[in-house]
Amino acid sequence: MTEPSPEQQAGATGAVVIAGGGFAGLYTALALAERRHHPPILLIEPNDRFVFLPLLYELLSGELRSWEVAPRYDTLLAGHGVAWLRDRVSAIDTHASSLRTEQGRELEFSKLVIATGSRPTSFGVPGVENHAIGFRTLADVEHLQGLVQELRGRQRPLQRLAVVGAGPSGVELACKLADLLQGAALLELIEQGPELLPKARSFNREQARTALLRRDVRLRTSTRVLAVEADHIQLGLPAAADGSSSEERLAVDGVIWTAGVTANSPSIHPAAAIDGGGRLLCTPELQLRDHPGVFVSGDLAHVEDADGEVLPGTAQVAFQQADQLAGNLLRSIAAEPLEPFLWRDLGEMISLGVGEASLTGLGLTLAGSAAYRIRQLTYLSRLPGRSHQLRVAAGWLSDLGRPLFGQASRS
């Protein structure tokens, strides 16, 4: 029997359409597909691979392989009863229960999940779009790997890389790059705020600071990036004691931009309420406010906890939202009361170089190689799909006892 096309799936009675295949969208699709008598499910995602972003740093360093960190959607979804349309949602009409894609498709839905996530932002800094390297895609990883090889091969004096943003992404990336470069270039970690990892637990922050010091990474706090050029970066330095300000022209061989992201929402009609960062305002049940039948999950969702605090746009939140949202979609279809999402803070983990990590949570406070292994096993349990988890676990078991360096050539 011929499998229904994505368009037929979308047009089926009671069909659920999920816009975006990142953590929130993919995991919601898989969670819903596990429910008995689930409705037709259509996932709309333009990329061919799902990128497990927390492990992208290990892909850069060669500790993990690309198929482990970035499996194909067709492989992940095979046998789950989820149709995949390789396209991008560009506009949504909630009154008509329809959407439009970039390739010109017009699709109807019974229920819709908006999980289009976030995208990097330059904050209007000149030159970022043209000269800085991001770190969210496989292409970014390949670009950085090539740059590392080039710098190690040249061995010129005073080679320098600048990493902008001392949040988790910037700190993890700076540590990995320092280990890979092995002294071939200076590393500058630039943060506009007064502190690295401002939202992290104090233990992880101190472990990160120590890891950066051991690797001779120069941390510049209270320092603004004014412009990025092909061979230098213009910095606004911290104010002097007398209140005066100054600038510095810093020669660089590359700039990696991890300074922040912004909401990435399709056009919605009638207009939906948003917060100051562009995130869509949701009810505690993850429903888009004033738009029945439309749900939001992941980075794009502005959801508050019981204390009125906005939940962070992290993978951990998206993981937990997926199962709850799958249940609420079925309740919505059955016209039953929805249940509020209750987030459980499981702590935080941060990679601090090749074979090292720091973690706090669930009664553990640990750093070093043991923390690295726990982090690895934790993420193994969170990889999408049981079959992919088992394949990755088999690969990791075969690698036990091998040195961490020198694995970058693995296919």
Secondary structure by P-SEA (a helix, b strand, c coil): cccccaaaaaaccbbbbbccccaaaaaaaaaaaacccccbbbbbbcccccccccaaaaaaaccccccccccccccccccccbbbbccccccccccccccccccbbbbbbcbbbbcbbbbbbccccccccccccccccaaaaaaaaaaaaaaaaacccccbbbbccccaaaaaaaaaaaaaacccbbbbbbbccccccccccaaaaaaaaaaaaaacbbbbcccccccccccbbbbbcccccccccccccccccbbbbcccccccccccccbbbbcccbbbbbccccccccccccccccccccccccccccccccaaaaaaaaaaaaaaaaaaaaccbbbbbbbbbcccccccccccccccccccccccaaaaaaaaaaaaaacccaaaaaaaaaaaaaacccccccccccc
